[in-house]
Amino acid sequence: MTTLTPHQKDPSPRNTSRPDLSREGRSGGPRLPLARFFVRQFRVPIALMGIFVLLTCLRLAYHYQGWADAVALREHVGAHAYHFGRYVDDAHNKTDKLLADGAPLAFRPALYAAALAAVVTAREWESRRTSLTLAQSVAPRRWFAARWATLAALLAVLVLPMVVLQRISASHAFGLDLLVHGASRQTALLTVGPVTVAYVLLGVAAGAYTGTLLRRTLPALVAAPVLTWLVAAVLVRSRAALLLDFPAFSKVEGYHPGGVLGLQFYDVLPQDSYLLNSLDAGDYWGYQLASAVLVLAVAALLVHGAFRVLRRRTA
């Protein structure tokens, strides 16, 4: 047995049961260890989201097969009867099914992302785990950045298959002229796309900001979806996306007199019916990409605000 003098240090390792994250936090090392840690943390809410995605994809795939029945009906009764008659697989019913398929994924994933990001951020402060992070000398900015980025990436990957399947179904029906003409067709054709994924990232950014600002789970849980919805409503009502989509700028005239402050709704997503009815099918990508860029710009501002609040909290 070796006796240590007061001037000697114990050479045996300490705290070997918990990995030290500080060597990667300050030195800017690989981010994968933190990402794997957060993936394990998010496994339950991501699994719930995965069930929703699976059911939605199965419904979209099943209804896609139904377009063949609509084509057969039109060939049997004629185009006029198909569009203006009353049959099980006529244009009105098939358009309503397509709208119903797109409604759950138009904005609900964004609200779920906002609530989830707000909860995981606020609980980090409320449970005082942030103090442990600081004690390990892990950079707070990197810790929260890895948490938010991992959550955003997981949710975006889950939402993408639903967006792709809905877009394939809508494009197929539009190309065969199986939908009714008017606002319903425009909504089904132009609403879901890249901007849907951008809304999910906006929700994560809003949750990060409110969770960091409020630091309480229940207030952040309420504030984050509300902030996400308000941002979407302001962007839609202001028609700011048209400033980036110049070909569509000259097509839109006037504002809808009804709705809530001129807004209509597709499920819980704010809509501008006059704008959608003024666009053509060829305007899809320009309008979608312009809207997505605008939404991502606001999301970046919210993330920047979250980091500013974080810097003040941990100064």
ABEGO torsion letter per residue (X at the ends): XBBBBAABBBABBBGAABBBAAAAAAAGBBAAAAAAAAAAAAAAAAAAAAAAAAAAAAAAAAAAAAAAAAAAAAAAAEAAAAAABBBAABAAAAAAAAAAAAAAAAAAAAAAAAAAAAAAAAAAAAAGAAAAAAAAGBBAAAAAAAAAAAAAAAAAAAAAAAAAAAAAAAAAAAAAGABBBEAAAAAAAAABEAAAAAAAAAAAAAAAAAAAAAGBAAAAAAAAAAAAAAAAAAAAAAGAAAAABAAAAAABBEBBABEBGGBBBBEABBBBAAAAAABBAAAAAAAAAAAAAAAAAAAAAAAAAAAAAAAAAAX
